[in-house]
Amino acid sequence: MTFQDLNLIEPIQRALKTAGYQRPTPIQAQSIPLALQGRDLLACAQTGTGKTAAFALPILQLLNDQQPGSSRRGAIQALILAPTRELAIQIGESFDSYGKHLRQRHTVIFGGVSQNAQTRKLQSGVDILVATPGRLLDLMNQGYISLDKVEFFVLDEADRMLDMGFIHDVKRVIRKLPQQRQTFFFSATMPDAIVKLSREILDRPARVQVDPVSSTAERVEQSVYYVPKKQKRKLLMHLLRNEDISEALVFTRTKHGANRVAKDLSQRGIYAEAIHGNKSQTARQKALKNFKDGRTRVLVATDIAARGIDIDELSHVINFDLPNISETYVHRIGRTGRAGASGIALSFCDTEERPYLRDIQKLTGQRISVVEGHPFTAEDEDNQPAPQPASAPHPKRNNGNRSNNNGNKRKRWNKNRRNGSKASGDNRR
């Protein structure tokens, strides 16, 4: 199947071709025709499945099909509600890409930054609004936003909204929406509270389910290192000496841990930055951009980055700390092995984390292979053998482009190192 088979209009198909999209993912192939028919959608799909395009493309097409002049200036016709600033920004970038040849105007609003630029954009008029719940309610209360004309409503990552305590804010927003609308409801998991919410806001929805949370990306090769807690940072340095790990997203359990690991790596010549909830929005965006552009080799993150962030061709995810929620592991390693690419997920497991590992393997139905014979298996740091260059696994390249991209990134961070530039892996965001 191609995007032409989905009856998308030519301007959208042209934009997709420019972006390098060739064939729709399963969630796109199932959702887009139903959405174009005007159906509500209840979609169970985790990140990395292409779900943003599954709702963005039909919204753009349906808005484009309306008669010229049917919408008045400043009337928001489509609202997309996202749980995090990073995901909201990513969705806005997708509308930029898919709608580049269309006339619809959109903007993204989120907290943590001044509202002035956002309110100016709203006052100039937008058709599509991407928002996080807190900033949306704030600007509604100030009179900058009216939802009276919304025709399309997307609730993205509904289970994440529940986890972050936003469900009451979401319900407050829903009460302000017109009863007559088309609603798209996306969630990676379906706990009872989310099922109940979906029944309250959807009208005879079509159900779409792709990649349940218990499944992990087929192309992600997973390994675990049994290592004492005190030896984890030495093991991480040991692995990163291998230049086959051209870039790595490293997950820690705490914000303090993320800062500490990023600072430790930077002091040892491996350029790293930390990203977590205590960082300002500007600093978070800068750190993520540096990582995507190859200026930073390692991004150390808490689970704020586990969902909703697309990092093209990310080769490695490293779980410095195993999560105590099994589903979080699936979302973390889903940052690599996306869109048909291959990837590697490495996990560090100390004695206290063994129960977490058992729960993860039970959820996924997979036994994660154990790496034997690495030099950091004992508690006594003074008696450790001198580490040799690590022979960590690396993803199999599908084509020459991936290898070139990795090489270019290594050249950039090696050049930065020679020039003496430092990454902000300390207490900046």
C-alpha positions as CSV (number, residue, x, y, z in Angstrom):
1,M,0.0,0.0,0.0
2,T,1.1,3.5,-0.8
3,F,-0.2,6.9,0.4
4,Q,-1.9,7.3,-3.0
5,D,-4.1,4.4,-2.1
6,L,-5.4,6.4,0.9
7,N,-6.9,9.0,-1.3
8,L,-4.9,11.8,0.1
9,I,-4.9,15.1,-1.9
10,E,-1.9,16.0,-4.1
11,P,-0.5,18.8,-1.8
12,I,-0.2,16.4,1.1
13,Q,1.2,13.6,-1.1
14,R,3.8,16.1,-2.4
15,A,4.8,17.0,1.2
16,L,5.0,13.4,2.2
17,K,7.3,12.7,-0.7
18,T,9.6,15.6,0.2
19,A,9.7,14.3,3.8
20,G,10.8,10.9,2.5
21,Y,7.6,9.0,3.3
22,Q,7.0,6.1,1.0
23,R,4.5,3.7,2.5
24,P,2.0,4.2,5.4
25,T,2.6,2.4,8.7
26,P,-0.1,0.0,9.9
27,I,-1.7,2.7,12.2
28,Q,-1.8,5.1,9.3
29,A,-3.2,2.6,6.8
30,Q,-6.0,1.7,9.2
31,S,-6.8,5.1,10.7
32,I,-6.6,7.6,7.8
33,P,-9.5,6.1,5.7
34,L,-11.7,5.9,8.7
35,A,-10.9,9.5,9.7
36,L,-11.6,10.7,6.2
37,Q,-15.0,9.1,6.4
38,G,-15.8,11.2,9.5
39,R,-15.5,8.4,12.1
40,D,-14.3,8.9,15.7
41,L,-11.2,6.8,16.4
42,L,-10.1,4.8,19.4
43,A,-6.5,3.9,18.7
44,C,-4.2,1.8,20.8
45,A,-0.7,2.5,19.6
46,Q,2.6,3.2,21.2
47,T,5.1,5.8,20.1
48,G,7.2,5.0,17.0
49,T,4.2,3.7,15.1
50,G,3.5,6.8,13.1
51,K,0.4,7.8,15.0
52,T,0.9,11.6,14.5
53,A,0.4,11.3,10.8
54,A,-2.6,9.1,11.4
55,F,-4.5,12.1,12.7
56,A,-2.6,15.0,11.3
57,L,-3.1,14.0,7.6
58,P,-6.9,13.6,7.7
59,I,-7.3,16.7,9.7
60,L,-5.4,18.8,7.2
61,Q,-7.3,17.2,4.3
62,L,-10.7,17.6,5.9
63,L,-10.0,21.3,6.7
64,N,-8.7,21.9,3.2
65,D,-11.9,20.4,1.7
66,Q,-14.1,23.0,3.4
67,Q,-15.5,25.8,1.3
68,P,-13.3,28.9,1.1
69,G,-14.5,31.5,3.7
70,S,-16.4,28.9,5.7
71,S,-14.2,29.6,8.8
72,R,-13.8,33.0,10.3
73,R,-10.4,34.4,11.1
74,G,-9.2,33.3,14.6
75,A,-11.6,30.4,14.9
76,I,-9.7,27.3,16.1
77,Q,-11.1,24.3,14.2
78,A,-8.8,21.6,15.3
79,L,-7.4,21.1,18.8
80,I,-4.7,18.5,19.6
81,L,-4.0,18.0,23.3
82,A,-0.6,16.5,24.2
83,P,0.8,15.7,27.7
84,T,4.3,17.1,27.3
85,R,5.9,20.2,25.8
86,E,8.2,18.0,23.8
87,L,5.4,16.0,22.2
88,A,3.4,19.2,21.5
89,I,6.4,20.7,19.7
90,Q,7.0,17.5,17.7
91,I,3.3,17.4,16.6
92,G,3.6,21.1,15.5
93,E,6.7,20.2,13.5
94,S,4.7,17.4,11.8
95,F,1.9,19.8,10.8
96,D,4.6,22.1,9.4
97,S,5.9,19.3,7.3
98,Y,2.6,17.7,6.1
99,G,0.8,21.0,5.5
100,K,3.6,23.0,3.8
101,H,1.6,23.2,0.6
102,L,-1.8,24.0,2.3
103,R,-3.2,27.2,3.6
104,Q,-4.1,26.1,7.2
105,R,-2.4,28.0,10.0
106,H,-1.4,26.3,13.2
107,T,0.5,27.1,16.4
108,V,1.8,25.3,19.5
109,I,1.3,26.5,23.1
110,F,2.9,25.1,26.2
111,G,3.9,26.3,29.7
112,G,7.4,27.0,31.0
113,V,8.0,29.9,28.6
114,S,6.5,33.4,28.3
115,Q,3.1,33.5,26.8
116,N,3.5,36.7,24.8
117,A,4.7,35.1,21.5
118,Q,2.0,32.5,21.8
119,T,-0.8,35.0,22.4
120,R,0.3,37.1,19.5
121,K,0.1,34.1,17.2
122,L,-3.4,33.2,18.6
123,Q,-4.6,36.8,18.0
124,S,-3.5,36.7,14.4
125,G,-5.7,33.6,13.9
126,V,-5.0,29.9,13.7
127,D,-6.9,27.0,12.4
128,I,-5.1,24.2,14.2
129,L,-4.0,24.5,17.8
130,V,-1.6,22.0,19.5
131,A,-1.5,22.5,23.3
132,T,-0.6,21.1,26.7
133,P,-3.5,21.1,29.2
134,G,-2.1,23.7,31.7
135,R,-1.2,26.5,29.3
136,L,-4.4,25.9,27.3
137,L,-6.6,26.3,30.3
138,D,-4.6,29.3,31.4
139,L,-5.1,31.1,28.1
140,M,-8.7,30.1,28.0
141,N,-9.3,31.7,31.4
142,Q,-7.6,34.9,30.1
143,G,-9.9,35.1,27.2
144,Y,-7.3,34.4,24.5
145,I,-8.8,31.1,23.4
146,S,-12.3,30.0,22.5
147,L,-13.1,26.4,21.6
148,D,-16.6,27.1,20.3
149,K,-15.7,26.3,16.7
150,V,-13.6,23.2,17.2
151,E,-14.6,20.5,14.7
152,F,-11.7,18.0,15.3
153,F,-10.3,17.1,18.7
154,V,-7.3,14.8,19.3
155,L,-6.4,13.5,22.7
156,D,-2.9,12.1,22.3
157,E,-1.2,9.7,24.7
158,A,-4.2,9.6,27.0
159,D,-2.6,7.1,29.4
160,R,0.3,9.5,29.8
161,M,-2.2,12.3,30.7
162,L,-3.5,10.0,33.4
163,D,0.0,9.1,34.7
164,M,1.0,12.8,34.9
165,G,-2.2,13.8,36.8
166,F,-3.7,15.8,33.9
167,I,-6.9,13.8,33.6
168,H,-9.0,16.4,35.4
169,D,-7.6,19.2,33.3
170,V,-8.4,17.2,30.2
171,K,-12.0,16.8,31.4
172,R,-12.3,20.6,32.0
173,V,-11.1,21.2,28.4
174,I,-13.6,18.6,27.0
175,R,-16.5,20.3,28.7
176,K,-15.7,23.5,26.6
177,L,-15.8,21.6,23.3
178,P,-18.9,21.5,21.0
179,Q,-20.9,18.3,21.2
180,Q,-20.8,18.0,17.4
181,R,-17.2,17.2,16.6
182,Q,-14.9,14.4,15.3
183,T,-12.7,13.0,18.1
184,F,-9.5,10.9,17.8
185,F,-8.4,9.2,21.0
186,F,-4.8,7.7,21.1
187,S,-3.3,5.8,24.0
188,A,-0.5,3.2,24.3
189,T,-2.3,1.4,27.0
190,M,-5.9,1.1,28.1
191,P,-6.2,1.1,31.9
192,D,-9.8,1.2,33.3
193,A,-9.8,5.0,33.8
194,I,-8.8,5.6,30.1
195,V,-11.4,3.1,28.8
196,K,-14.0,5.0,30.9
197,L,-12.9,8.4,29.5
198,S,-12.9,7.1,25.9
199,R,-16.5,6.0,26.4
200,E,-17.5,9.5,27.6
201,I,-16.0,11.4,24.7
202,L,-16.3,9.2,21.7
203,D,-19.3,8.6,19.5
204,R,-19.5,5.1,18.0
205,P,-15.7,5.0,17.4
206,A,-13.8,2.8,15.0
207,R,-11.2,0.9,17.0
208,V,-7.7,0.5,15.7
209,Q,-5.0,-1.4,17.6
210,V,-1.3,-1.7,16.6
211,D,1.7,-2.9,18.5
212,P,0.4,-3.6,22.0
213,V,2.6,-2.3,24.8
214,S,3.8,-5.8,25.7
215,S,5.5,-6.0,22.3
216,T,8.9,-4.4,21.6
217,A,10.3,-3.3,18.3
218,E,11.4,-6.4,16.4
219,R,14.5,-4.7,15.2
220,V,15.7,-3.7,18.6
221,E,18.4,-6.0,19.9
222,Q,18.2,-6.1,23.7
223,S,20.9,-7.0,26.3
224,V,21.4,-6.6,30.0
225,Y,24.5,-6.2,32.1
226,Y,24.5,-7.4,35.7
227,V,26.5,-4.7,37.5
228,P,26.7,-3.3,41.0
229,K,25.2,0.1,41.5
230,K,28.5,1.7,42.3
231,Q,30.1,0.4,39.1
232,K,27.4,1.6,36.6
233,R,29.2,4.8,35.7
234,K,32.4,2.9,35.0
235,L,30.5,0.5,32.8
236,L,28.9,3.3,30.9
237,M,32.3,4.9,30.2
238,H,33.6,1.5,29.2
239,L,30.9,1.0,26.6
240,L,31.1,4.5,25.2
241,R,34.8,4.0,24.4
242,N,33.4,2.0,21.5
243,E,32.8,4.5,18.7
244,D,30.2,2.1,17.1
245,I,28.0,3.8,19.7
246,S,27.8,7.0,17.7
247,E,25.0,8.4,19.9
248,A,23.1,7.2,22.9
249,L,20.0,8.1,24.8
250,V,20.7,7.2,28.4
251,F,17.9,6.8,30.9
252,T,18.1,7.4,34.6
253,R,15.5,7.1,37.3
254,T,16.0,10.5,38.9
255,K,16.7,14.1,37.8
256,H,19.7,14.3,40.1
257,G,21.0,11.0,38.6
258,A,20.7,12.5,35.1
259,N,22.6,15.6,36.0
260,R,25.3,13.5,37.7
261,V,25.8,11.1,34.8
262,A,25.9,13.9,32.2
263,K,28.4,15.8,34.3
264,D,30.6,12.8,34.8
265,L,30.7,11.9,31.1
266,S,31.4,15.5,30.1
267,Q,34.3,15.7,32.5
268,R,35.8,12.6,30.9
269,G,35.6,14.0,27.4
270,I,32.3,12.4,26.3
271,Y,30.0,15.3,25.5
272,A,26.7,14.9,27.2
273,E,23.7,16.9,28.3
274,A,20.8,16.2,30.7
275,I,17.1,16.6,30.0
276,H,14.4,16.4,32.7
277,G,11.5,18.2,34.3
278,N,13.6,20.6,36.3
279,K,15.2,22.1,33.2
280,S,13.7,25.1,31.6
281,Q,11.8,24.6,28.3
282,T,14.5,26.6,26.4
283,A,17.3,24.5,27.8
284,R,15.4,21.2,27.1
285,Q,14.8,22.2,23.5
286,K,18.4,23.3,23.1
287,A,19.7,20.0,24.5
288,L,17.5,17.9,22.3
289,K,18.4,19.9,19.2
290,N,22.1,19.5,20.0
291,F,21.6,15.8,20.3
292,K,19.6,15.5,17.1
293,D,22.2,17.6,15.2
294,G,25.1,15.5,16.5
295,R,26.8,18.2,18.5
296,T,26.1,16.2,21.7
297,R,27.0,12.5,21.7
298,V,25.0,11.4,24.7
299,L,21.6,12.7,26.0
300,V,20.9,11.7,29.6
301,A,17.2,11.7,30.4
302,T,14.5,10.9,32.9
303,D,11.3,9.3,31.6
304,I,10.1,12.7,30.4
305,A,11.9,11.8,27.2
306,A,10.6,8.2,27.0
307,R,7.6,9.2,24.9
308,G,6.8,11.6,22.1
309,I,10.4,12.5,21.1
310,D,11.5,11.4,17.6
311,I,15.2,11.1,17.2
312,D,16.0,10.0,13.7
313,E,18.2,6.9,13.4
314,L,19.1,6.7,17.0
315,S,21.4,3.7,17.3
316,H,21.5,3.1,21.1
317,V,19.3,3.4,24.1
318,I,21.0,2.6,27.5
319,N,18.9,2.0,30.6
320,F,21.4,3.2,33.3
321,D,18.6,2.6,35.8
322,L,15.9,0.0,35.0
323,P,12.4,1.5,35.4
324,N,10.2,0.1,38.1
325,I,7.2,0.1,35.7
326,S,7.5,-2.5,33.0
327,E,5.6,-0.5,30.4
328,T,8.1,2.3,30.8
329,Y,10.9,0.0,29.6
330,V,9.0,-0.6,26.4
331,H,8.5,3.1,25.8
332,R,12.2,3.8,26.5
333,I,13.6,1.3,24.1
334,G,11.0,2.4,21.5
335,R,13.2,5.5,21.0
336,T,15.4,3.3,18.8
337,G,14.5,0.8,16.1
338,R,11.9,3.2,14.6
339,A,10.5,3.3,11.1
340,G,12.1,0.1,10.1
341,A,15.6,1.0,11.3
342,S,17.6,-1.3,13.6
343,G,18.8,-0.4,17.0
344,I,20.3,-1.6,20.3
345,A,18.9,-1.4,23.8
346,L,21.4,-2.0,26.7
347,S,20.3,-2.2,30.3
348,F,22.3,-2.1,33.6
349,C,20.8,-4.2,36.4
350,D,22.0,-4.2,40.0
351,T,20.8,-6.5,42.7
352,E,17.9,-4.3,43.8
353,E,16.7,-4.1,40.2
354,R,16.4,-7.9,39.5
355,P,12.6,-7.9,40.3
356,Y,12.2,-5.0,37.7
357,L,14.0,-7.1,35.1
358,R,11.8,-10.1,35.8
359,D,8.6,-8.0,35.5
360,I,9.9,-6.6,32.1
361,Q,10.6,-10.0,30.7
362,K,7.1,-11.2,31.9
363,L,5.4,-8.3,30.2
364,T,7.3,-8.6,26.9
365,G,7.4,-12.3,26.8
366,Q,11.0,-12.1,26.0
367,R,14.2,-13.2,27.8
368,I,16.8,-10.4,27.5
369,S,20.2,-11.8,26.8
370,V,22.8,-11.3,29.6
371,V,26.3,-10.0,28.7
372,E,28.8,-12.1,30.4
373,G,32.5,-11.4,31.1
374,H,32.5,-7.6,31.3
375,P,35.0,-6.2,33.8
376,F,32.5,-4.6,36.2
377,T,30.9,-7.5,38.0
378,A,32.2,-7.0,41.5
379,E,31.6,-4.4,44.2
380,D,35.3,-3.8,45.0
381,E,36.2,-0.9,42.7
382,D,39.9,-0.9,43.7
383,N,40.4,-4.4,42.4
384,Q,38.9,-4.0,39.0
385,P,41.0,-4.9,35.9
386,A,41.9,-2.1,33.6
387,P,39.0,-1.8,31.1
388,Q,39.7,-2.6,27.4
389,P,37.9,-1.0,24.6
390,A,34.3,-2.2,24.7
391,S,33.0,-4.4,21.9
392,A,29.4,-3.4,22.4
393,P,26.9,-4.5,19.7
394,H,25.9,-2.1,17.1
395,P,22.9,-2.0,14.7
396,K,23.1,-3.5,11.3
397,R,22.9,-0.8,8.7
398,N,20.2,-1.1,6.1
399,N,22.1,1.1,3.7
400,G,25.1,3.3,3.4
401,N,23.2,6.4,4.6
402,R,23.1,5.3,8.2
403,S,26.8,4.6,8.3
404,N,27.6,8.0,6.8
405,N,25.3,9.8,9.3
406,N,27.0,8.1,12.2
407,G,30.4,9.0,10.8
408,N,29.4,12.6,10.3
409,K,28.1,12.8,13.9
410,R,31.3,11.3,15.3
411,K,33.3,13.8,13.3
412,R,31.3,16.7,14.7
413,W,31.7,15.7,18.3
414,N,35.3,14.8,17.8
415,K,35.8,18.3,16.3
416,N,34.1,19.9,19.2
417,R,36.4,17.9,21.6
418,R,39.5,19.2,19.8
419,N,38.2,22.7,19.9
420,G,37.7,22.4,23.6
421,S,33.9,23.1,23.6
422,K,32.0,21.7,26.5
423,A,28.4,20.3,26.7
424,S,26.1,21.5,29.3
425,G,25.8,18.3,31.3
426,D,25.9,20.0,34.7
427,N,23.1,21.9,36.4
428,R,21.8,23.8,33.4
429,R,18.6,22.3,32.0
